[in-house]
Amino acid sequence: MTSSSSTESERNRLERIAEDYRIQGYDAKVQPRREDLPDFLDSFEPDLIVSGQGENIVIEVKTRRELNSVPFPEPLEAALQNRPGWRFELVIDREDPELRQTLTASQIRGLLEAAKDLQRPVFSTAALLILWSAAEGALRLLAEREHVELESLAPGYIVNKLYTVGLLGRDQHRRLQAAMHLRNQAAHGFQVSVTSEDLIGLSEVLNELLNEVDVKAAC
């Protein structure tokens, strides 16, 4: 995949995966420029390079459909052999960007109701993950209704973008940032403490977002 031929959906896909690595503490460069590459990689155009935790990872991202039509990047993997601190990683992206569709407002409300049934201490983390999934859907839906162009589907970017253009208030932005931090910890297998206040706060913001979506739809 080269920078010149990448579509917007491919860029969004790479940004989303890069964000996952950043959450884990890596510095991630999407489609790095030639000057960002070491000499032994100057003939390649990798999708991502992430650095941190004592290693550098050169990443190629493919969907299963792409793997069936594009040869496995063996030359890139071979270029990293016997290079201390460097390794190759092939990421199989199971989400086809062309087929992804944002949840409808009705489906988001269904997730909100499902999360209510889980708002007990033993299920608090599961409730948080469901609520955050619904919140991401509501944020994208609001952006769509307001014709806000999203250059990335990374949740942190969307939250900050909607705050910057005035579609989120300061308190909403703060609550979403706090919830996103908890969600990231939980989604990546770290211990996390989710309180009833956390769930109530996220539920309130989600209801507010859905109300905004309804208002925009009625205009």
Buried (B, 14 or more C-beta within 10 A) or exposed (E): BEEEEBEEEBBBBBBBBBBBBBBEEBEBBBBBEEEEBEEEBEEBBBBBBBBBEEEBBBBBBBBEEBEEEEEEBEEBBEBBEEBEEBBBEBBEBEEEBEEEEBBEBEEBBEBBEBBEEBBEEEBBBBBBBBBBBBBBBBBBBBBEBBEBEBEBBBBBBBBBBBBEEEBBEEEBBBBBEEBBEBBBBBBEEEEBEBEEEBBEBBBEBBEBBBEBBEEBEEE
